[in-house]
Amino acid sequence: GSGYQFVHAADMMHCAEKHVRMMKTGESGLTVFRLLTKKGTWVWVQANARLVYKGGQPDFIIARQRALSNEEGEEHLRQR
């Protein structure tokens, strides 16, 4: 399965755009989106991912994520 199945539908295109950016530039930039928890609730997450290359080819991704408050997430959504 895809990790996108855990991303809120309203944030899907935003995440996809950042994914494409990472594939083109090597870094996603700051991405804020809602992620489905094991309990079935949504949590706002701030993430930044970058590609690590080996032999000139993408080898793996390093992603840093942190949970945001609902207020922080909603503010990012308004600024989008």
N, C-alpha and C positions, 0 to 999 in steps of 0.2 A: 504494500500500500504506500501511498504518498503522504508525506507530512502535511500536505495541503488539506487533508480530510479533517484536521484538527484546527484549521484557521476559520474564523468567522466569515460567512459568505460576503458580508459587506467589506471585508478587508482583503479579499482574495486578489483583486486586480492590483491593489497597492503592493502586496507581497510579490506578486508575479513580476511587476515592473522592477522591483528591487532585485529580484532573482536574475532577471535579464541584465540589469546593470552590473551585477557581480560577475556574470559570465563574460561580459564585454570588457570590464575595467579591472576585475580582480577583487573589488570590494563593493558591498551592497549599499553602504551608507546607513545612516540611522533609519531603522524601520520600527514603527510602532503598530501593533496589531493585537487582536484578541485571540487567545488560544484556549481551546477546550480542555478543561481539567478532567481528571479521572472521576470526579464527583459529578460531572456533567454541567459545571458552571463555567463561565467565561472569565478569564483573567487577562488584563492588559499586560503586554510584554514589550519591552524595548530591546531591540537586537541590532547587532552589527556583525556581518559575516565577511570573511575574506577567503579567497582561494589560495592554496599553497601549491606551488608548482614543483614538479620533479622531472628533470630531463626536458624542460620546456613545455610540459603538458600538465593540465590540472590534475593534482593527485588527491587532495582532500580539502575540506572546508573547515575552518575554525570559526565558530560562532560564539559571541558573548551575548548573554541575555540577562535581563533583570526584570522582575515584576514591578509594575507601576500601580499606583492607586487608581481607582476608577476616575477620580477627578483629573489626574495627570493624563490618563488615556483619552478621556473625552476632550481635553484641551488640545491634544495632538490631532484628534479627529477633526476638530473645528478648524485647525490650521491647515489641514490637508487640502 
